[in-house]
Amino acid sequence: TTLYTTLYTTLYTTLYTTLYTTLYTTLYTTLYTTLYTTLSKTRSTTLSTTLSTSLSTTLYTTPYTTLIKSWKPILWQVQDEPLAFRGSL
């Protein structure tokens, strides 16, 4: 339980915070602001909405779900290790 909690906290907090901060703050904000201001000047509401939704999915939802899916099996495997093995650490 302690090993699982430590690994989960470390991996989840570090990776999620790093990826979220980098991808969401930097890329999403920059790209969204650039595209939104450019497209709003051309008054293309439909295209603007479509692109912002696409960016949101690409830069936030996909990396987040991929991260969770890739680490979840590893974390469950650590939790399911025999107690004797855990004690040897």
N, C-alpha and C positions, 0 to 999 in steps of 0.2 A: 504494500500500500504506500509506504513512504517513497520507495523508488519510483513507483508509478506517478505519484503526486509530484515529485520533484521533476521527473522527466516531462510530464505533461505541462507543468507550469513553465518550466524553462523553454521547452520547444515551442509551445503554443504562444506564450507571451513574446518571446524573442522573434520568432519567425512571423507571427501574425502582425505584431507591431511594426516590424521592419518592412514587411511587404505592404501592409496597409498604408503606412506613412509614405513610403516611396511611391508606390503605384497610385494610390488615391490622391494624396496631396499634390505631388509633383505632376505626374502625367495627366490625371483626370482634370485637375484644376487648370493646368496650362492649356491642354488640348480643348477642353470644353469652353474656356474663356475665349480662346482664339477663334474656334469655329463658331461659337455663338455670336460674337461681335461681328465676325465676317458675314455670317448668314443673316443676322438681323438687319444688316445694312442693305442686303438684297431683298429683305422682307420675304424670305422663304420659310414660312412657319413649319410646314410639313417636313421639309428636309431637315430643318433645325431640330425638330422633335425626334425624328427618326435617328439622326446622328447622335444626339445626346443620349438617347436610350441605348443605342448600340455601344457607345463608349462606356456607359455605365455598366452594361453587361460584360463587356470585354475587359475593362480595367478593374472592376470591383468584384462582381459576382463570380466570374470564372476563376480568377486566382484564388479567391477565398474558398470556394468549394473544392478546387483542386488540392489546396493545402490541407484541408480537413480530410479529404478522402485519402491522400497519400500518407498522412501521419496516423490516422486512426488505427489501421491494422497493426502498426508498430507498437502503438501505445497499449492496445489490447493484448498483444503478445507478451509485452513486459509484465502486464498485470497477471497473466495466466501462467507465469513461470512457477515451477515447483518451489515450495518454501525452502527446501534444502539448498537449492541453487542461490536463492536470494540471500540466505544466511552466509553463504561463502563470500559474498561481496563485502 
